Amino acid sequence: MPKGQRNSYHLLPKRRVYSEQRGPTNGVKKRRLRKKRRLGEFREDIFRIRIKLKASLLRNEAEDWDWDILIPQVEKLHLGVGGGSRWRPDGVVCNFHVQSRFGSVTKEQRQDLLDWLSKRPEVESVDATGLIDGWWPGKEHDEWDKKHEGDYE
């Protein structure tokens, strides 16, 4: 190839390479790079959750609910949460992302937490996403944000 000319390989569409264990790796073949970018078998799944508490709770009880009641249960399931709650006249809305302390959240951990929340008397409603990629937000994150847009005002 003459000096200064580029080959035309950069114009071809990139093929998606799939890992045997988990989903697309976006063309990254080297294990070290997949680990660094958290792709393929190194993907970490999380889920997002929205909890609406009943309006009958006093404001200070509702604001402390996530620290006093939710977090100990989350820790029993070997999970962690990030996010917070917002007080409103019609009740407190809590928005969290739930992640595992080690690796990905399992479907069983997610279901256990949702079952526990639905049995709580102070919880009015619970809404959660499925398991989604925690490092590479995509369509699921955008759809969730559109659905609960008013929660952040």
GIRA-V167349 format. One record per run of one state. SS is the DSSP state (h for helix, s for strand, l for the rest). FROM is the first residue (numbers start at 1). TO is the last residue. If there is no record, write none. Layout:
# GIRA-V167349
SS;FROM;TO / SS;FROM;TO
This chain:
# GIRA-V167349
l;1;7 / h;8;11 / l;12;17 / s;18;18 / l;19;23 / s;24;24 / l;25;30 / h;31;37 / l;38;39 / h;40;42 / l;43;44 / s;45;53 / l;54;58 / h;59;76 / l;77;78 / s;79;88 / l;89;90 / s;91;100 / l;101;106 / h;107;119 / l;120;122 / s;123;128 / l;129;131 / s;132;133 / l;134;138 / h;139;147 / l;148;148 / h;149;152 / l;153;153
